[in-house]
Amino acid sequence: MKTQGQNILFLILFLTSIMGYSQVKISGKVSFKNKGVAEVNVTLKDTYDGATTDAQGNFTFETSEKGAHIITFTHPKYENIERMVTIENQDISLNIDLKEQISEIDAVVVSAGSIEASDKKRATALLSPIDIYTTAGADGQISSALTYLPGVQKVGGTEGLFIRGGTGTESKIFMDGSLINNYFSNSVPGIAGRDQFNTSLFKGNIFSSGGYSALYGQALSGALMLESVDLPDESSYNIGISPIFVNAGFQKLGDNKSYSYGATAGYSLLSLMQKVFNFNTDFVEAPQGLNGDLNFRFKTKSGGFFKYFGMFNSNKMGVRSESLESGYDFSLVKLNGKNTFHNLSFKQKFGKYLLNVGGSYSYNRSDLHFSTETNGIESNRSELLTDGNYLNFKAVLERKINRISALRGGIELNNTDENLNFEAVQKHYKDLISYAFVETDLGFSNALSAKIGVRAEHSSFLEKDNIAPRFAIAYRLAKDWTTSLAYGLFYQNPESKYINGPANLGFQKSQHYIFQVQRASEGRTLRFEAFYKKYDQLIKTFNVTQDKEQIQTALNNDGYGYAKGLEFFWRDNKKTFENIDYWISYSYLDSKRDFLNYPVSLQPGFAAQHTLSAVAKRFIPEWKLGVNLSYTYAKGRPYYDIASKTENGEVINYTRNEGRLKDYNEVQQSFRQSILLSS
């Protein structure tokens, strides 16, 4: 028995020795950009043999397998790698260099000059529709809410987005890619028109204060791209009644959630409010308006998506103000305005391609009557009647190259047909601007990306062409820190209201240089941005007096200017203080221009050197109450009284008077009660 036990023990030791000698060690290091990567799973395919790399990227394991095998290296942030090895009796050493896993979520995004708030997952998302509704002083208007962000000036009395030293007409607004030619309502001089589009119509927006995409043009300063909602979450009905307005609307969602349609209508009249409150403005005819809109959306069986939106608006008002002319007590102006807008868009994927096609039609009519009043007697009225028809068509084809790279290109047509009648003056302005553009998003890694594009334009009225290259690059400095740099050329036709006679005119031109550093984490955003804009070929005008009215008429493209500055933005969305969302923005702007009827290069009257905004929102859950506050400060802007005279046969502009407005301070507050009704 003893001998048999010894034999068994000897056999076990012998087999163990053979197995031990047949084990082969496989070791090595896994790196990314010469730095070891931890937590990489190293596995001999179709076996249980393997290991995980340590903090320095080293690994080692043993196997008794023989012959040809595959070793896999896997990590969530890097591409999977496979290596073929032949296992014999010698140890094996492998050094592996990983490639970064490209991810649309992790990739850095070019954000110089732009702020996006949409349904996409973007760390820089700001000013969603609910943000706009809850910003005190914004009155639920997108354009008003943007004035609480860096780079946008609050200019009373004139509608439009005044961006970084640019006029209100040097910014453009788009809906689903199509140009909106009448975003603001008609108004009288000195009173700004309001947004004609309900904020809830849009699910997101991209606001660019410079360096915007080559898909858009004819805006020297910036662009606002609005994206309308797709299908509503559910059917709904609403009605609103107040002392100044009444409105009603509905949205119907199809049973299979493949289509929806809806409509709204409203009427407003401020005569009652005028009796209750002492307005600064003397309305001889209280503002009133009638509006309505219609929409439908549906998905096709092949995956296409149609969206239509149409609206109609009419408004009236009359204003009396002290006359600046001797011999008259008051100046009066009355408005009767009408406009409509229709937009139809379609998008569909075809394999690797995405097609976006859209078109819009706008009609705008402004009937202004000017007169004077002395001793209660009104003089004969002078009528300024303008009406315009605008057509826009755009087609964009996009192809994905990989998860974060894409190539897109397309064409656009924008046709303008305007008529103006003022006493004996009649003007007919027509222009067809044709565009072609191409742009690519290049994702080199999750930390480096670029956007390169070019846009070409031709104006039938100017009989001239231009080519506008655009370029931007972004780099991730650290986990939450990114930096972006953008450059571009931007062109815009002279405003038609200044074209009142023959002149050899061309495109106005601006160059944008923008540098940004941003830190974005969940609930917090910090942005620093520096910019420089150079203006060339701005139009120069001279004043023509006609029926006691000063009319500016384009003379040439000899104007020029610049705008440079620094901007700061900080937002803390309920991270530091419970249920409190707040942001602070500051802009420094140094801008001068010699354009229109300016006699020399001057600081524009619409550009404040320093602006500061603070917005705070507190939600009290137990009361379902939102308390919102906002504060705005702006350094006093300059003003100029400029006239024209003729000396030695040459038209000369000169400044009769100038000064500076007082610094502007404004505090706004609002309350919003959330009421839940259940049956």
Buried (B, 14 or more C-beta within 10 A) or exposed (E): EEEEEEEEEEEEEEEEEEEEEEBBEBBBBBBBEEEBBEEBBBBBEEEEBBBEBBEEBBBBBEBEBEEEBEBBBBBEBBEEBEBEBEBEEEEBEBEBEBEBBBEBEBBBBBBBBBBBBBEEEBBBBBBBBBBBBBBBBBBBBBBBBBBBBBBBBBBEEBBBBBBBBBBBBBBBBBBBBBBBBBBBBBBBEEBBBBBBBBBEBBBBBBBBBBBBBBBBBBBBBBBBBBBBBEBBEEEEEEEEEEEBBBBEBEBBBBEEEBBBBBBBBBEBBBEEBBEEEEEEEEBBBBBBBBBBBBBBBBBEEEEBBBBBBBBBBBBBBBBBBEBEEEEBEBBBBBBBBBBBBBBBBBBBBEEEEBBBBBBBBBBBBBBBBBBBBEEEEEEEEBEBBBBBBBBBBBBBBBBBEEBBBBBBBBEBBBBBBBBBBBEEEEBEBEBBBBBBBBBBBBBBBBBBBBBBBBBBBBBEBBEBEBEBEBBBBBBBEEEBBBBBBBBBBBBBBBBBBBBBEEBEBBBBBBBBBBBBBBBBEEEBBBBBBBBBBBBBBBBBBBBBEBEEEEBBBBBBBEBBBBBBBBBBBBBBBBEEEEEBBBBBBBBBBBBBBBBBBBBEEBBBBBBBBBBBBBBBBBBEEEEEEBBBBBBBBBBBBBEBEBBBEEEEEEBEBEBEEEEEEEEBEEEBEBEBEEEEEEE
